[in-house]
Structures are given as structure tokens and as C-alpha cells.
Amino acid sequence: MAEPLFQSFLLAGFECSSHRRADGRRLDLLSATGHDRWAASDYRHISELGLRTARDGLRWHLVERIPGHYDWSSFLPMLDAAEEAGVQVIWDLCHYGWPDDIDFWSPAFVDRFARFAAAAAGLVRDRSGRPAWYCPINEISFWAWAGGDQGRINPCAFGRGAEVKRQLVRAWIAAVDAIREVDPSARFTSAEPLIHVTSGSQDPQHIYQAEEYRLFQYEALDMVTGRREPELGGRPDCLNLLGLNFYPDNQWYFDGPPIPLGHHAYRPLGDMIADAARRFGVPVFLAETGAEGSARASWLHYVLEEVAHAVEAGVPVEGVCLYPVLDYPGWDNDRMCQVGLLSTADAEGRRDVHGRLLREMERQVPGLKQQRDAARRHFAHEGARS
């Protein structure tokens, strides 16, 4: 039986957005949460709590301030801290941000990103003794909408979402090829929104539009894997693990409001995971999930129950990432969003633990991990017989 892909079933996700807003302000969530300063204690803390795998990220705009010259001072302390704590990391290479001198719309964006990705992978290969995991580009689908259609984040365009999506797909594929040149064993995952959209109308045209919109969620990864527009260069081996992001507002009526959890139109998460896993034929994990305030523990309860249903149905679910694992200041107004297992840091880097969320983790995860491992043994046995 193949070993699990991750060192722990629950992962910790460190928010690492680094984009420019429409007003021109650059965000840097690794700095805003203090994770860049307190990486060593953060990694030790999550490991002590049983989260021995994490999502984290590089800040391309800091690494390559001068074209073709890489300053790793913003990344090396984090990489070394993770290694020292024994935490396995999936590294985001582009989490919405890029160096200011690059024209996003030009071929140079793709070429520069591929070279940066290869250089980063070479560094990780040399400093780490473990197989490397990368998410080349975070949330292509959301980025295309927010940055290409809504003008909310860079490149702050309107009506160009399809162009943004294809440019990011090109960059993903180029990065995979460049990384494999320096580390053939590297593996790649996604972090794409998992959504459900339905019609609140009986009008056939509205129902059709709602379903068409729902299926858009797969378009970016269909391109990455070559199922759609193969001229972009996508191939199945560009995606080794399907990473899906799911939050409380990820279901809504087409042209209407969100669908509340418990409503008859709310689709079970386990069924949504199963659909996506069948489409791409690779193992899956929830790359992001979480809720704010007092909803944190109850949301995790729901998510893990649904993951258990998916596992029972034969879906190879590798893990669930608490994202973000740290409280963080909101993108738009710096309001402190209390979403994390861990709080903001004090002057010494200490963070409080959200007790209810921790207790929910401790209550559900051991049994779910055993269930997953039993399913793995069953799948391996059936595969050996067939």
C-alpha cells in the first residue's frame, strides 16, 4: 500500500497573498501576520498540535526585485525553520503577486515565472531531504474573476478574465516543466475553489446558465491537464494531487444570494469532492477551509463529517488544510479576521490556541485518519486482485 502523501491528515495553511489591490497598495500577509518573523516558533507550534504538513508561500516580488537576480533572504528562514521543525511544506510559488517590472500580459510573465520557479525548486532540493510539493499558482479561477473581470486585484482588469486564466495556465505549465528540469521528483497540486451554483428559478434558460457557471470551476484545471485547449500545453502530469478550496460562502444561487448550510438547495460537500475527484482521476485534499469567529469549530465539524462520507464512498482524500491557520488582517480594511487555530502573535511570537477548534480536531481526526488508512488498504487489495 502506498504511503499517505502527507505527514498529517490535518494541514496548517499560512496566508501568503502578496497582490496589489485596485488602489495600488501591495499586500503582504506573511508580514502582516508575523509569520515571516516567527516562522520557527509557528512551525514548532503547529507540529506540537499535530499539524506536521503545511501550505506556505514564497513572495516572488521580494525574491526577484532585480530581473534575473534572486534574493532568498525572505524565504530561506522559512524554509530552514520548516526543516528544523520537521514540517512538510507545500510551497505556493505565486499567490496573486509578481514583481512590479513585469508586464502581466506579455510572454515575459510566463518566462520569468518559469525561471523563478526553477531557481526556487533548486534551492528547496538542496536544502531539504524530502520530496518537494508545489502549488505553482494559487486559485487561477478566483484570480481570473477578481483580477480579470472585477478589477479588484492585479492586473485590475475588466472583461478579461478568460485572458487572465489562460496566461496563468501557461505560467503553471511552464513552471512545471522548468521545475522538473532541476527536480524530476517534484509533485504538483492545485488550490482551486470548489463551488456549487444552482438556479432558484424554473426557467430552463436560467437553469442552463446556472449549470454552465457551475462547470466553470473546472475550466482552469481542465486546461492545466490538457482536457481543454490542449494547444496551451497542458498534460495530466501537470497535476499530481487535486487541491480544492471550500468556505461557507462557496454555494449560491445564480445571480442571487448564498445558499445557507442546511438549506435543501445546499449540496453536501462530500458529493462535491467526489465529483471533482472523478473528473481528474487523482487523489484529492481540501487545500483551504475555515470559518470565522464562533463558527470555526462547527464548520470544521461539518467539513470533516463530509470528508468521512467521501472516504466511505471510495474517494482518496489525503487531508484537510485549516486555512488560514493564523488570524489575519483582512485584504480590504485591515480588520482582524479571527479565523485561525492560532491567534496574532505577541511581542515574543507567542500565539494563543483557539480551544474549541482544537478540541474538534482532537475529537474527529484520529478516527477519520484510521478510516482513510483502512480505505487505502482496501483499495490496494482490490487493485492487486484486479
C-alpha positions in Angstrom: 0.0 0.0 0.0 1.3 3.4 -0.9 2.2 5.7 2.0 0.0 8.8 2.6 1.2 11.8 0.7 1.2 14.0 3.8 2.8 13.7 7.3 -0.6 14.6 8.9 -4.2 14.4 7.9 -4.8 18.0 9.0 -2.6 20.6 7.5 -1.9 24.2 8.5 -2.2 26.9 5.9 -0.3 30.2 6.2 -1.9 33.0 4.3 0.7 34.3 1.9 -1.2 36.7 -0.5 1.1 39.3 -2.0 -1.0 41.1 -4.6 -1.7 44.7 -5.3 -5.2 46.0 -4.7 -7.1 48.2 -7.1 -5.8 51.3 -5.1 -2.2 50.2 -5.8 -1.4 49.0 -2.3 0.7 45.9 -2.1 -0.4 43.3 0.5 2.0 41.0 2.2 0.1 38.7 4.5 3.2 36.8 5.6 4.5 40.0 7.0 1.1 41.2 8.3 0.6 38.0 10.3 4.2 38.0 11.6 4.8 34.5 10.1 7.8 35.7 8.3 9.4 36.9 11.6 8.1 34.0 13.7 8.3 31.1 11.3 10.4 29.0 13.6 8.0 29.2 16.5 5.0 28.9 14.2 6.3 25.7 12.7 7.2 24.2 16.1 3.7 25.2 17.4 1.7 23.6 14.7 3.9 20.5 14.9 3.2 20.2 18.6 -0.5 20.4 17.8 -0.3 17.5 15.4 -0.2 19.5 12.1 3.0 18.3 10.6 2.3 19.3 7.0 1.6 22.9 5.9 0.9 25.2 3.0 3.2 28.2 2.8 4.5 30.5 0.2 7.2 32.5 -1.5 6.9 36.2 -2.2 8.1 36.5 -5.8 8.1 40.3 -5.7 10.7 40.2 -2.8 12.8 37.4 -4.2 13.3 39.0 -7.7 13.4 42.7 -7.1 16.0 42.9 -9.9 15.2 40.9 -13.0 17.1 37.7 -13.1 18.7 38.2 -9.6 17.3 36.2 -6.7 17.5 37.4 -3.2 16.3 34.5 -1.0 16.5 36.3 2.3 12.8 36.5 2.6 12.4 32.7 2.0 15.4 30.9 3.5 14.5 31.5 7.2 11.1 30.0 6.5 12.4 27.0 4.5 15.1 26.3 7.2 12.5 26.7 10.0 10.2 24.2 8.5 13.0 21.7 8.0 14.2 22.2 11.6 10.7 21.6 12.9 10.2 18.5 10.7 7.2 20.1 8.9 6.5 19.1 5.4 5.5 22.1 3.2 3.6 22.6 0.0 5.1 25.8 -1.3 2.9 28.3 -3.2 5.1 29.9 -5.9 2.7 32.6 -6.9 -0.1 33.7 -4.6 -1.6 36.6 -6.6 1.6 38.7 -6.7 4.5 39.3 -9.0 7.4 41.8 -9.4 6.3 45.3 -10.4 8.6 45.5 -13.5 6.8 42.6 -15.3 4.0 43.2 -17.8 1.5 40.5 -16.8 0.0 40.3 -20.3 3.3 39.6 -22.1 5.2 36.3 -22.7 7.8 37.7 -20.3 5.5 36.9 -17.4 5.4 33.2 -18.3 9.2 33.0 -19.0 10.2 34.9 -15.8 7.9 32.8 -13.6 9.3 29.6 -15.0 12.9 30.7 -14.3 11.9 31.8 -10.8 10.1 28.5 -10.2 13.2 26.5 -11.3 15.5 28.6 -9.1 13.3 28.1 -6.1 13.0 24.4 -6.7 16.7 24.1 -6.9 17.1 25.8 -3.6 14.5 23.6 -2.0 16.1 20.5 -3.4 19.5 21.5 -2.0 18.2 22.4 1.5 15.6 19.7 2.0 15.9 15.9 2.1 12.2 15.4 1.5 10.2 15.1 -1.7 9.1 18.6 -2.8 5.5 19.7 -3.2 4.4 22.9 -5.1 1.2 24.7 -5.8 2.5 26.7 -8.8 -0.3 29.3 -8.9 -3.0 29.8 -6.2 -6.6 29.9 -7.3 -6.4 30.6 -11.0 -10.2 30.7 -11.2 -10.7 33.2 -8.5 -7.8 35.3 -9.7 -9.2 35.4 -13.2 -12.5 36.6 -11.8 -11.2 39.1 -9.2 -8.3 40.4 -11.3 -9.6 39.9 -14.8 -13.3 40.6 -14.6 -13.9 42.6 -11.4 -10.8 44.8 -11.2 -10.3 44.1 -7.5 -6.8 42.8 -7.6 -3.9 42.9 -10.0 -3.9 43.1 -13.0 -7.1 45.1 -12.2 -8.8 44.4 -15.5 -12.5 44.2 -16.5 -13.9 41.8 -19.0 -10.6 40.0 -19.5 -11.0 37.1 -17.1 -10.6 34.5 -19.8 -7.3 36.1 -20.8 -6.0 36.1 -17.3 -6.9 32.5 -16.8 -5.1 31.4 -19.9 -2.0 33.4 -19.1 -1.9 31.8 -15.6 -2.3 28.4 -17.1 0.6 29.0 -19.5 2.7 30.1 -16.5 1.7 27.0 -14.5 2.7 24.6 -17.3 6.0 26.4 -17.9 6.8 26.3 -14.2 6.1 22.5 -14.0 8.4 21.9 -16.9 11.2 24.1 -15.5 11.0 22.6 -12.0 11.2 19.1 -13.4 14.4 20.0 -15.1 16.0 20.6 -11.7 14.0 18.2 -9.6 12.3 15.3 -11.5 10.7 14.1 -8.3 8.8 17.3 -7.6 5.0 17.0 -7.3 2.3 19.5 -8.0 -1.1 20.3 -6.5 -3.7 23.0 -7.0 -5.7 25.2 -4.7 -8.9 25.9 -6.8 -12.3 27.0 -5.5 -14.9 24.2 -5.1 -18.3 25.7 -5.7 -21.9 24.9 -6.2 -24.2 27.2 -8.1 -27.9 26.4 -8.8 -30.9 28.2 -10.1 -33.7 29.5 -7.9 -35.9 29.7 -11.0 -37.9 27.2 -13.0 -36.9 28.9 -16.2 -35.0 26.5 -18.4 -32.6 29.1 -19.7 -31.8 30.2 -16.1 -31.2 26.6 -15.1 -28.9 26.1 -18.0 -26.9 29.3 -17.2 -26.5 28.2 -13.6 -25.2 24.8 -14.6 -22.8 26.3 -17.1 -21.5 28.7 -14.5 -21.0 25.8 -12.0 -18.9 23.9 -14.5 -16.6 26.9 -15.0 -15.0 25.9 -11.7 -13.2 23.1 -13.6 -12.0 25.1 -16.6 -8.6 26.2 -15.3 -7.6 22.7 -14.3 -9.1 21.2 -17.5 -6.6 23.4 -19.3 -3.7 22.5 -17.0 -4.3 18.8 -17.5 -4.9 19.1 -21.3 -8.6 18.2 -21.2 -9.4 21.6 -22.7 -7.5 23.7 -25.1 -4.5 21.3 -25.4 -2.7 23.9 -27.5 -1.8 25.6 -24.2 0.5 22.6 -23.5 -1.4 21.1 -20.6 -0.9 17.4 -19.7 -2.3 15.1 -17.0 1.1 15.0 -15.3 0.9 18.7 -14.5 -1.4 17.8 -11.6 -0.5 15.1 -9.2 -3.0 16.0 -6.5 -6.3 17.8 -6.7 -6.4 20.7 -4.1 -9.8 22.2 -3.6 -10.8 25.3 -1.5 -14.2 25.3 0.2 -15.6 28.0 2.5 -19.1 28.7 3.9 -19.9 31.1 1.1 -19.0 28.7 -1.8 -22.6 27.9 -2.7 -25.0 30.4 -4.1 -28.0 30.9 -6.4 -27.1 32.0 -9.9 -27.4 35.8 -9.9 -28.6 35.5 -6.3 -27.7 35.2 -2.6 -25.6 32.5 -0.9 -27.3 29.2 0.0 -27.1 28.7 3.7 -25.8 25.4 5.2 -28.8 23.2 6.0 -31.0 24.6 3.2 -32.5 22.0 0.9 -30.5 23.5 -2.0 -27.2 23.2 -0.2 -25.2 20.4 -1.8 -23.3 18.0 0.5 -19.6 18.8 0.4 -18.8 15.0 0.2 -20.6 14.7 -3.1 -18.9 17.8 -4.5 -15.5 16.4 -3.5 -16.4 13.0 -5.2 -17.4 14.7 -8.4 -14.2 16.7 -8.7 -12.0 13.6 -7.9 -13.7 11.5 -10.5 -13.2 14.2 -13.1 -9.5 14.4 -12.7 -8.7 10.9 -11.5 -6.1 11.8 -8.9 -6.1 11.9 -5.1 -7.7 15.0 -3.6 -7.4 17.2 -0.5 -9.1 20.3 0.8 -6.4 22.9 0.3 -8.3 25.6 2.1 -11.2 25.6 4.5 -12.2 27.5 7.6 -14.8 29.9 9.1 -14.7 33.0 11.3 -15.3 33.6 14.9 -17.6 31.2 16.8 -18.3 29.2 13.6 -14.8 27.8 13.5 -15.4 24.6 15.3 -18.8 23.8 14.0 -17.6 24.4 10.4 -14.7 22.0 10.9 -17.2 19.5 12.3 -19.3 19.7 9.2 -16.3 19.6 6.8 -14.7 16.5 8.5 -18.0 14.7 8.6 -18.5 15.2 4.8 -14.9 14.2 4.1 -15.6 11.0 6.0 -18.6 10.4 3.7 -16.4 10.9 0.7 -13.8 8.5 2.0 -16.6 5.9 2.7 -17.6 6.3 -1.0 -14.1 5.5 -2.2 -12.7 8.9 -2.7 -8.9 9.0 -2.0 -8.9 12.1 0.3 -5.4 12.8 1.6 -6.0 15.6 4.0 -7.7 18.8 5.1 -5.9 22.2 5.4 -7.0 24.7 8.0 -6.7 28.0 6.1 -5.6 30.3 7.3 -4.2 28.8 10.5 -3.4 32.2 11.8 -5.7 35.1 12.4 -5.0 37.8 9.8 -5.9 41.4 8.8 -8.5 41.5 6.0 -7.5 42.4 2.5 -9.7 45.4 2.2 -9.8 47.1 5.6 -7.2 45.5 7.9 -10.0 44.2 10.1 -8.5 41.4 12.2 -10.3 38.2 10.9 -10.4 35.7 13.7 -10.3 32.5 11.6 -7.3 30.7 12.9 -6.4 27.9 15.2 -3.7 30.3 16.3 -4.1 34.0 17.2 -2.0 37.0 16.4 1.5 36.9 17.9 2.6 38.9 20.9 6.0 40.7 21.1 7.7 37.3 21.6 6.0 35.5 18.8 3.6 33.6 21.2 0.2 32.8 19.9 -2.9 31.6 21.7 -4.8 28.4 20.6 -8.5 28.5 19.8 -9.6 25.8 22.3 -12.9 24.8 20.7 -11.3 24.3 17.3 -8.5 22.3 18.8 -11.0 20.1 20.7 -12.9 19.5 17.4 -9.7 18.5 15.7 -8.8 16.1 18.5 -12.3 14.6 18.5 -12.6 13.8 14.8 -9.2 13.5 13.2 -7.9 10.2 14.7 -11.0 8.2 13.6 -11.0 9.9 10.2 -7.3 9.1 9.7 -8.0 5.4 10.6 -10.9 5.3 8.2 -8.8 6.8 5.4 -6.0 4.3 6.0 -8.4 1.4 6.1 -9.9 2.6 2.8 -6.3 2.8 1.4 -5.7 -0.8 2.3 -9.0 -1.9 0.7 -8.2 0.0 -2.5 -4.7 -1.5 -2.6 -6.1 -5.0 -2.1 -8.7 -4.6 -4.7 -6.2 -3.2 -7.1 -3.8 -6.2 -6.5 -6.7 -8.6 -7.3 -7.8 -6.9 -10.5 
